[in-house]
Amino acid sequence: MVSRGLAGWALASLAGLSACDSAPVKACHAEMQTSQQALLQMDKTDVASVSSALSLVERALAACKQAGRGDEVTELADARRQVAAHIDALEKRANRPTKAKLTPEALAQLLAKGDPDCPRGQGYEPAGSKEVVKCTGPQLAELGSAKARDYFDKRGYKLSPPDASGGFKAEFGASAYVFHYASGSALGPPRCLDVTGRPGTPWQEMVARLAGVHPDRLKLNEPVRIGKRVVPLSVSGDPSQWSVHLGECETGAAAP
Protein backbone atom coordinates (compact mmCIF):
# COMPACT_ATOMS: atom_id res chain seq x y z
CA MET A 1 0.00 0.00 0.00
CA VAL A 2 2.82 2.39 0.81
CA SER A 3 4.59 1.61 -2.47
CA ARG A 4 1.56 2.18 -4.70
CA GLY A 5 0.75 5.49 -3.01
CA LEU A 6 4.30 6.76 -3.30
CA ALA A 7 4.57 5.74 -6.97
CA GLY A 8 1.45 7.70 -7.89
CA TRP A 9 2.40 11.03 -6.36
CA ALA A 10 6.11 10.77 -7.24
CA LEU A 11 5.40 10.36 -10.95
CA ALA A 12 2.97 13.26 -10.87
CA SER A 13 5.56 15.50 -9.20
CA LEU A 14 8.36 14.48 -11.51
CA ALA A 15 6.22 15.15 -14.57
CA GLY A 16 6.64 18.89 -13.99
CA LEU A 17 10.44 18.81 -13.91
CA SER A 18 11.97 21.22 -16.42
CA ALA A 19 15.43 22.36 -17.41
CA CYS A 20 14.92 25.68 -15.64
CA ASP A 21 14.35 24.12 -12.23
CA SER A 22 17.01 24.96 -9.66
CA ALA A 23 19.65 22.46 -8.58
CA PRO A 24 17.97 21.87 -5.16
CA VAL A 25 14.63 21.11 -6.86
CA LYS A 26 16.32 18.69 -9.25
CA ALA A 27 18.04 17.02 -6.30
CA CYS A 28 14.70 16.74 -4.50
CA HIS A 29 13.07 15.04 -7.49
CA ALA A 30 16.04 12.73 -8.05
CA GLU A 31 15.94 11.56 -4.44
CA MET A 32 12.17 11.08 -4.71
CA GLN A 33 12.63 8.87 -7.74
CA THR A 34 15.25 6.78 -5.94
CA SER A 35 13.03 6.36 -2.87
CA GLN A 36 10.07 5.48 -5.08
CA GLN A 37 11.97 2.61 -6.67
CA ALA A 38 13.16 1.37 -3.28
CA LEU A 39 9.60 1.28 -1.96
CA LEU A 40 8.35 -0.56 -5.03
CA GLN A 41 11.07 -3.18 -4.70
CA MET A 42 11.29 -3.63 -0.92
CA ASP A 43 10.41 -6.90 0.78
CA LYS A 44 7.74 -5.91 3.31
CA THR A 45 8.50 -8.97 5.45
CA ASP A 46 12.22 -8.13 5.81
CA VAL A 47 13.03 -5.42 8.33
CA ALA A 48 16.41 -4.72 6.69
CA SER A 49 14.74 -4.11 3.32
CA VAL A 50 12.07 -1.86 4.82
CA SER A 51 14.64 0.05 6.89
CA SER A 52 16.75 0.64 3.78
CA ALA A 53 13.74 2.07 1.96
CA LEU A 54 12.94 4.26 4.97
CA SER A 55 16.43 5.74 4.94
CA LEU A 56 15.99 6.71 1.28
CA VAL A 57 12.61 8.30 2.00
CA GLU A 58 14.22 10.31 4.80
CA ARG A 59 17.02 11.40 2.46
CA ALA A 60 14.47 12.54 -0.12
CA LEU A 61 12.53 14.37 2.59
CA ALA A 62 15.64 16.27 3.64
CA ALA A 63 16.43 17.20 0.02
CA CYS A 64 12.90 18.43 -0.64
CA LYS A 65 12.85 20.46 2.59
CA GLN A 66 16.06 22.14 1.47
CA ALA A 67 14.45 22.87 -1.92
CA GLY A 68 11.38 24.38 -0.24
CA ARG A 69 8.99 21.96 -1.97
CA GLY A 70 5.96 21.98 0.30
CA ASP A 71 3.80 19.44 -1.54
CA GLU A 72 6.62 16.94 -1.89
CA VAL A 73 7.59 17.38 1.77
CA THR A 74 4.01 16.64 2.85
CA GLU A 75 3.83 13.48 0.75
CA LEU A 76 7.27 12.27 1.83
CA ALA A 77 6.49 12.88 5.48
CA ASP A 78 3.35 10.76 5.09
CA ALA A 79 5.34 8.00 3.38
CA ARG A 80 7.94 8.09 6.17
CA ARG A 81 5.19 7.74 8.78
CA GLN A 82 3.68 4.73 7.01
CA VAL A 83 7.00 2.94 6.51
CA ALA A 84 8.09 3.62 10.10
CA ALA A 85 4.76 2.24 11.32
CA HIS A 86 5.35 -0.91 9.26
CA ILE A 87 8.80 -1.38 10.84
CA ASP A 88 7.17 -0.89 14.23
CA ALA A 89 4.68 -3.68 13.44
CA LEU A 90 7.48 -6.00 12.31
CA GLU A 91 9.42 -5.38 15.51
CA LYS A 92 6.40 -5.93 17.74
CA ARG A 93 5.70 -9.21 15.94
CA ALA A 94 9.32 -10.28 16.45
CA ASN A 95 9.13 -9.46 20.16
CA ARG A 96 6.31 -11.94 20.75
CA PRO A 97 7.74 -15.13 22.20
CA THR A 98 7.40 -18.02 19.76
CA LYS A 99 5.86 -20.98 21.56
CA ALA A 100 4.72 -24.31 20.18
CA LYS A 101 1.11 -25.29 20.82
CA LEU A 102 0.90 -26.46 24.41
CA THR A 103 -0.80 -29.48 25.89
CA PRO A 104 -3.73 -28.60 28.19
CA GLU A 105 -1.60 -29.60 31.18
CA ALA A 106 1.36 -27.41 30.14
CA LEU A 107 -0.93 -24.47 29.42
CA ALA A 108 -2.61 -24.83 32.81
CA GLN A 109 0.79 -24.79 34.51
CA LEU A 110 1.90 -21.66 32.64
CA LEU A 111 -1.35 -19.87 33.46
CA ALA A 112 -0.96 -20.78 37.12
CA LYS A 113 2.76 -20.08 37.59
CA GLY A 114 3.73 -17.79 34.70
CA ASP A 115 6.57 -18.08 32.19
CA PRO A 116 10.10 -17.57 33.62
CA ASP A 117 11.57 -17.18 30.10
CA CYS A 118 10.16 -13.69 29.46
CA PRO A 119 10.47 -10.45 31.51
CA ARG A 120 8.12 -9.72 34.40
CA GLY A 121 5.34 -7.28 33.57
CA GLN A 122 4.84 -8.65 30.06
CA GLY A 123 2.55 -11.38 28.77
CA TYR A 124 1.47 -13.24 25.66
CA GLU A 125 -1.20 -15.52 24.20
CA PRO A 126 0.16 -19.04 23.54
CA ALA A 127 -0.46 -20.55 20.12
CA GLY A 128 -4.00 -21.89 19.87
CA SER A 129 -5.18 -20.12 23.02
CA LYS A 130 -6.84 -16.83 23.95
CA GLU A 131 -5.56 -17.06 27.52
CA VAL A 132 -2.81 -14.64 28.57
CA VAL A 133 0.33 -16.08 30.17
CA LYS A 134 2.10 -13.70 32.53
CA CYS A 135 5.87 -13.40 32.31
CA THR A 136 7.80 -13.97 35.55
CA GLY A 137 11.43 -13.83 34.41
CA PRO A 138 14.08 -11.16 35.06
CA GLN A 139 13.82 -7.75 33.43
CA LEU A 140 15.94 -6.91 30.38
CA ALA A 141 17.97 -4.53 32.55
CA GLU A 142 18.87 -7.47 34.85
CA LEU A 143 20.13 -9.93 32.23
CA GLY A 144 23.71 -11.12 31.96
CA SER A 145 25.37 -11.10 28.57
CA ALA A 146 24.58 -14.69 27.49
CA LYS A 147 20.93 -14.53 28.51
CA ALA A 148 20.46 -11.09 26.94
CA ARG A 149 21.97 -12.28 23.65
CA ASP A 150 19.75 -15.36 23.68
CA TYR A 151 16.65 -13.21 24.31
CA PHE A 152 17.31 -10.96 21.31
CA ASP A 153 18.58 -13.75 19.05
CA LYS A 154 15.29 -15.65 19.45
CA ARG A 155 13.41 -12.52 18.37
CA GLY A 156 15.34 -11.96 15.16
CA TYR A 157 17.52 -9.02 16.20
CA LYS A 158 20.85 -8.36 14.51
CA LEU A 159 23.58 -8.89 17.12
CA SER A 160 27.10 -7.52 17.15
CA PRO A 161 29.94 -9.77 18.37
CA PRO A 162 30.43 -9.42 22.14
CA ASP A 163 33.27 -7.22 23.32
CA ALA A 164 35.89 -8.29 25.87
CA SER A 165 33.45 -7.71 28.76
CA GLY A 166 30.45 -9.33 27.08
CA GLY A 167 28.84 -6.10 25.89
CA PHE A 168 26.99 -6.11 22.59
CA LYS A 169 24.48 -4.29 20.42
CA ALA A 170 21.08 -5.68 19.32
CA GLU A 171 19.30 -3.94 16.44
CA PHE A 172 15.87 -4.30 14.88
CA GLY A 173 14.82 -1.62 12.42
CA ALA A 174 15.23 1.82 13.96
CA SER A 175 15.56 0.54 17.53
CA ALA A 176 18.77 -0.57 19.19
CA TYR A 177 19.83 -1.96 22.58
CA VAL A 178 23.46 -1.55 23.65
CA PHE A 179 24.58 -3.56 26.69
CA HIS A 180 27.75 -2.51 28.52
CA TYR A 181 29.14 -4.82 31.23
CA ALA A 182 31.82 -4.14 33.78
CA SER A 183 35.00 -6.15 33.27
CA GLY A 184 34.53 -9.67 34.63
CA SER A 185 30.80 -9.14 35.33
CA ALA A 186 29.11 -10.53 32.21
CA LEU A 187 26.98 -12.89 34.33
CA GLY A 188 25.42 -10.00 36.24
CA PRO A 189 23.27 -7.09 35.08
CA PRO A 190 24.72 -4.58 32.62
CA ARG A 191 26.68 -1.64 33.98
CA CYS A 192 24.85 0.49 31.42
CA LEU A 193 21.99 -0.19 29.02
CA ASP A 194 21.55 2.34 26.19
CA VAL A 195 18.34 2.00 24.21
CA THR A 196 17.17 3.89 21.13
CA GLY A 197 13.45 3.33 20.81
CA ARG A 198 11.13 2.90 17.87
CA PRO A 199 10.10 6.26 16.37
CA GLY A 200 7.22 7.71 18.33
CA THR A 201 7.51 5.36 21.33
CA PRO A 202 7.21 7.29 24.64
CA TRP A 203 10.28 7.07 26.85
CA GLN A 204 8.09 5.92 29.75
CA GLU A 205 6.99 2.88 27.76
CA MET A 206 10.61 2.09 26.88
CA VAL A 207 11.75 2.21 30.51
CA ALA A 208 8.74 0.18 31.64
CA ARG A 209 9.67 -2.64 29.25
CA LEU A 210 13.28 -2.58 30.42
CA ALA A 211 12.70 -2.33 34.15
CA GLY A 212 9.16 -3.57 34.83
CA VAL A 213 8.12 -0.27 36.42
CA HIS A 214 4.66 1.12 35.66
CA PRO A 215 4.99 4.12 33.29
CA ASP A 216 2.95 6.37 35.60
CA ARG A 217 5.53 5.91 38.38
CA LEU A 218 8.45 7.09 36.29
CA LYS A 219 9.90 10.60 36.47
CA LEU A 220 12.20 12.10 33.89
CA ASN A 221 15.90 11.61 34.70
CA GLU A 222 15.20 10.23 38.19
CA PRO A 223 16.56 6.85 39.37
CA VAL A 224 14.53 3.67 38.85
CA ARG A 225 14.24 0.73 41.25
CA ILE A 226 14.89 -2.59 39.49
CA GLY A 227 14.57 -5.42 41.97
CA LYS A 228 16.85 -4.53 44.88
CA ARG A 229 18.89 -2.03 42.87
CA VAL A 230 18.32 1.69 42.37
CA VAL A 231 19.55 2.50 38.88
CA PRO A 232 20.25 5.95 37.39
CA LEU A 233 18.04 6.95 34.47
CA SER A 234 18.65 9.61 31.85
CA VAL A 235 16.61 10.36 28.75
CA SER A 236 17.67 12.07 25.53
CA GLY A 237 16.14 12.77 22.15
CA ASP A 238 12.63 14.10 21.51
CA PRO A 239 9.10 12.74 20.98
CA SER A 240 9.93 11.68 17.42
CA GLN A 241 12.52 9.21 18.80
CA TRP A 242 13.66 8.87 22.40
CA SER A 243 16.78 7.24 23.82
CA VAL A 244 17.01 6.04 27.41
CA HIS A 245 20.12 5.24 29.43
CA LEU A 246 19.91 2.97 32.48
CA GLY A 247 22.86 2.56 34.82
CA GLU A 248 26.28 4.14 34.97
CA CYS A 249 26.36 5.30 31.37
CA GLU A 250 28.99 7.50 29.83
CA THR A 251 27.68 10.16 27.46
CA GLY A 252 28.63 9.29 23.91
CA ALA A 253 30.01 5.87 24.84
CA ALA A 254 30.90 3.83 21.77
CA ALA A 255 28.72 0.85 20.95
CA PRO A 256 30.34 -2.61 20.81
Residue pairs with C-beta under 8 A, 6 or more apart in sequence:
1 82
2 39
2 79
2 82
2 83
2 86
3 39
3 40
3 42
5 79
5 82
6 35
6 36
6 39
6 40
6 57
6 75
6 79
7 36
7 39
7 40
9 75
10 32
10 33
10 35
10 36
10 75
11 36
13 29
13 32
13 71
13 72
13 75
14 29
14 32
14 33
17 25
17 26
17 29
21 29
22 67
24 63
24 66
24 67
24 68
25 67
25 69
27 63
27 66
27 67
28 60
28 63
28 64
28 66
28 67
28 69
28 72
29 72
30 63
31 56
31 59
31 60
31 63
31 64
32 60
32 64
32 72
32 76
34 56
34 59
34 60
35 53
35 56
35 57
35 59
35 60
35 76
35 79
38 52
38 53
38 56
38 57
39 53
39 57
39 79
39 83
42 49
42 50
42 52
42 53
43 49
43 50
44 50
44 86
45 90
47 87
47 90
47 91
47 94
47 156
47 172
47 173
48 158
50 83
50 86
50 87
50 90
50 173
51 87
51 173
51 174
53 83
54 80
54 83
54 84
54 87
54 174
57 76
57 79
57 80
57 83
58 80
60 76
61 73
61 76
61 77
61 80
64 72
64 73
64 76
65 73
84 174
84 198
84 199
84 200
87 173
87 174
87 198
88 173
88 198
88 199
88 200
88 201
90 172
90 173
91 172
91 173
91 175
91 198
94 155
94 156
94 157
94 172
95 155
96 124
97 115
97 117
97 118
97 124
97 154
98 154
99 124
99 126
99 127
100 127
101 126
101 127
101 128
102 110
102 126
102 127
102 128
102 129
107 126
107 129
107 131
110 126
110 133
111 131
111 133
113 136
114 133
114 134
114 135
114 136
115 124
115 133
115 134
115 135
115 136
115 137
116 136
116 137
117 135
117 137
118 124
118 135
118 137
119 135
119 137
119 138
119 139
119 140
119 209
119 212
120 135
120 136
120 137
120 138
120 139
120 212
121 135
121 139
121 208
121 209
121 212
122 134
122 135
122 209
123 132
123 133
123 134
123 135
124 132
124 133
124 135
125 131
125 132
125 133
126 133
138 147
138 227
139 210
139 211
139 212
139 226
139 227
140 148
140 151
140 177
140 193
140 209
140 210
140 211
141 189
141 190
141 193
141 210
141 211
141 226
141 231
141 246
141 247
142 189
142 226
142 227
143 151
143 189
143 190
144 166
144 181
144 186
144 187
144 188
144 189
145 162
145 166
145 167
145 168
145 179
145 181
145 186
145 187
146 166
146 186
146 187
148 168
148 170
148 179
148 190
149 159
149 162
149 168
149 170
152 159
152 170
152 177
153 159
155 172
156 172
157 170
157 171
157 172
157 177
158 170
158 171
158 172
159 168
159 169
159 170
160 168
160 169
160 170
160 255
160 256
161 168
161 256
162 168
162 186
162 256
163 256
164 183
165 180
165 181
165 182
165 183
165 184
165 185
165 186
166 179
166 181
166 185
166 186
167 178
167 179
167 180
167 181
167 190
167 256
168 178
168 179
168 256
169 176
169 177
169 178
169 179
169 255
169 256
170 176
170 177
170 178
170 179
171 177
173 198
174 196
174 198
174 199
174 241
175 195
175 196
175 197
175 198
176 195
176 196
176 255
177 193
177 194
177 195
178 193
178 194
178 195
178 255
178 256
179 190
179 192
179 193
179 256
180 190
180 191
180 192
180 193
180 194
180 247
180 249
180 253
180 256
181 188
181 190
181 191
182 188
182 191
185 191
189 226
189 229
189 247
190 246
190 247
191 247
191 248
192 245
192 246
192 247
192 248
192 249
192 250
192 253
193 210
193 245
193 246
193 247
193 249
194 243
194 244
194 245
194 249
194 253
194 255
195 206
195 210
195 243
195 244
195 245
195 246
196 237
196 241
196 242
196 243
197 203
197 205
197 206
197 241
197 242
197 243
197 244
198 241
199 240
199 241
200 239
200 240
200 241
201 241
201 242
202 215
202 239
202 242
203 220
203 235
203 237
203 242
203 244
204 215
204 216
204 218
205 215
206 242
206 244
207 213
207 215
207 218
207 224
207 233
207 244
207 246
208 214
208 215
208 218
210 244
210 246
211 224
211 226
211 231
211 246
212 226
213 224
213 225
213 226
218 224
218 233
220 235
221 233
221 234
221 235
222 233
223 230
223 231
223 232
223 233
224 230
224 231
224 233
224 246
225 231
226 246
231 246
231 247
232 245
232 246
232 247
232 248
232 249
233 244
233 245
233 246
234 244
234 245
234 249
235 242
235 243
235 244
235 245
236 242
236 243
236 244
236 245
237 243
